[in-house]
Amino acid sequence: MKKLNAVLKAIDKISEVTGKCASWLMIVVTLIILYEVITRTVFGAPTVWAFELSIMLWGTYFVSVMAWTHKEGGHIAVDVIYNRFSTRVKAILDLTFCLLLCFTLVAFLTRAGIDFAATSWELLERTGSPWNPPIYPLKTTLPIGFALLGLQCLARFIRDIMILTGRQKYHGF
């Protein structure tokens, strides 16, 4: 049981560190947009790259924080109903939906993301805009983000089983 808890804590830590590191991208995005607004309005010299780079960084942020958000219980739930249930009923609901939706969806999206990124790398794909940066690094974040989400879903799934077997009392978030 100690080894399992150590693995679960390691998964949580990976999700947390990845999410917190990715959160810094929002400061970068904010600075890029601020720079664009100033150069456009004050100097009348809009950039070619600012909008596209901010979109790329936003996308990287979005897929990089999914696992951390799941760890913290931040994804959408019908809290008005869900919070009225006991911890045991919540665990049963979470297990059911995890099996029916989460694992299936995450597996599909991870696999599709791998194919999507691999094709982009093969083509050395670029955006096609006047700035024309490479887009394959951004597309690589998709399968990585979904794989991390899958790991966090697995950790939550194991914890729900532990709740049902009496080895854990709460979800932890």
C-alpha positions in Angstrom: 0.0 0.0 0.0 2.9 2.4 0.7 4.3 1.9 -2.8 0.9 2.5 -4.3 0.5 5.7 -2.3 4.0 6.8 -3.4 3.0 6.3 -7.0 -0.2 8.2 -6.6 1.7 11.1 -4.9 4.2 11.1 -7.7 1.4 11.3 -10.3 -0.1 14.2 -8.3 3.3 15.9 -8.2 3.8 15.6 -11.9 0.4 17.1 -12.5 1.0 19.9 -10.1 4.4 20.8 -11.3 3.4 20.7 -15.0 0.3 22.9 -14.2 2.2 25.4 -12.2 5.0 25.7 -14.7 2.4 26.1 -17.5 0.6 28.8 -15.5 3.6 31.1 -16.1 2.7 31.1 -19.7 -0.2 33.3 -18.9 2.2 36.1 -17.8 4.1 35.7 -21.1 0.8 35.8 -23.0 -0.3 38.9 -21.1 3.1 40.6 -21.9 2.9 39.7 -25.6 -0.7 41.1 -25.8 0.3 44.2 -23.9 3.3 44.7 -26.3 1.0 44.3 -29.3 -1.5 46.8 -28.0 1.2 49.4 -27.3 2.9 49.0 -30.6 -0.4 49.0 -32.5 -2.0 52.0 -30.7 0.9 54.1 -29.6 3.3 53.6 -32.5 0.9 52.5 -35.2 3.2 49.5 -35.9 1.3 46.2 -35.3 3.3 43.1 -35.1 2.9 40.1 -37.4 3.7 37.5 -34.7 2.0 38.6 -31.4 -1.5 37.3 -32.0 -0.3 33.9 -33.4 2.3 33.4 -30.6 -0.3 34.3 -27.9 -2.7 31.7 -29.4 0.1 29.0 -29.4 1.0 29.7 -25.8 -2.6 29.7 -24.7 -3.1 26.3 -26.4 0.0 25.0 -24.7 -1.2 26.3 -21.3 -4.7 24.8 -21.8 -3.5 21.3 -22.5 -0.8 21.5 -19.9 -3.1 22.3 -16.9 -5.8 19.7 -17.6 -4.2 17.1 -15.3 -3.6 19.6 -12.5 -7.2 20.8 -12.8 -8.5 17.3 -12.5 -6.2 16.7 -9.5 -7.7 19.7 -7.8 -11.3 18.7 -8.6 -11.7 21.8 -10.9 -13.4 20.2 -13.9 -17.1 20.7 -14.4 -19.5 18.9 -12.1 -23.1 19.4 -11.0 -22.0 20.4 -7.5 -25.5 21.2 -6.4 -26.4 17.5 -6.7 -23.0 15.8 -6.4 -22.0 17.5 -3.1 -25.1 16.1 -1.4 -23.9 12.5 -1.9 -21.7 10.6 0.6 -18.1 10.0 -0.2 -18.9 6.4 -1.1 -21.6 7.4 -3.6 -19.3 10.0 -5.1 -16.7 7.3 -5.5 -19.1 5.0 -7.3 -20.3 7.8 -9.6 -16.7 8.8 -10.3 -15.7 5.2 -11.1 -18.6 4.7 -13.4 -18.1 7.9 -15.4 -14.3 7.4 -15.4 -14.8 3.9 -17.0 -17.5 5.1 -19.4 -16.1 8.4 -20.4 -12.8 9.5 -19.1 -10.6 6.5 -19.9 -12.2 6.1 -23.3 -12.0 9.8 -24.3 -8.5 10.3 -23.0 -7.2 7.2 -24.7 -8.8 8.3 -28.0 -7.5 11.9 -27.7 -4.0 10.8 -26.8 -3.9 8.4 -29.7 -5.3 10.9 -32.1 -3.0 13.6 -30.7 0.0 11.3 -31.4 -1.0 10.8 -35.0 -1.8 14.6 -35.3 1.6 15.6 -33.9 3.5 12.9 -35.9 2.0 14.1 -39.2 2.9 17.6 -38.3 6.5 16.7 -37.5 6.7 14.7 -40.8 5.6 17.7 -42.7 7.5 20.2 -40.6 4.2 22.0 -40.6 4.0 25.7 -40.4 1.0 28.0 -39.9 1.0 29.6 -43.3 0.7 33.1 -42.0 3.1 35.9 -42.9 5.2 35.1 -39.8 4.9 31.4 -40.6 6.3 29.8 -37.4 6.5 26.0 -37.0 3.3 24.5 -35.4 4.6 21.0 -34.7 5.9 21.8 -31.2 2.4 23.1 -30.3 0.7 20.0 -31.7 3.1 17.8 -29.7 1.7 19.2 -26.5 -1.7 17.7 -27.3 -0.8 14.0 -26.7 1.5 14.9 -23.8 -1.3 16.9 -22.1 -3.9 14.1 -22.6 -1.5 11.4 -21.4 -0.9 13.4 -18.2 -4.6 13.8 -17.8 -4.9 10.0 -18.3 -2.4 9.4 -15.5 -4.3 11.7 -13.2 -7.6 10.0 -14.1 -5.9 6.7 -13.2 -4.8 8.1 -9.9 -8.3 9.3 -9.1 -9.7 5.9 -10.2 -7.4 4.1 -7.8 -8.3 6.5 -5.0 -12.0 5.9 -5.6 -11.4 2.1 -5.4 -9.6 2.7 -2.1 -12.6 4.7 -0.8 -14.9 1.8 -1.7 -12.6 -0.7 0.0 -12.2 1.5 3.1 -8.5 2.2 2.6 -9.1 6.0 2.0 -11.7 8.3 3.5 -11.9 11.1 1.0 -10.9 12.2 -2.5 -8.2 14.5 -1.3 -9.2 17.7 -3.0 
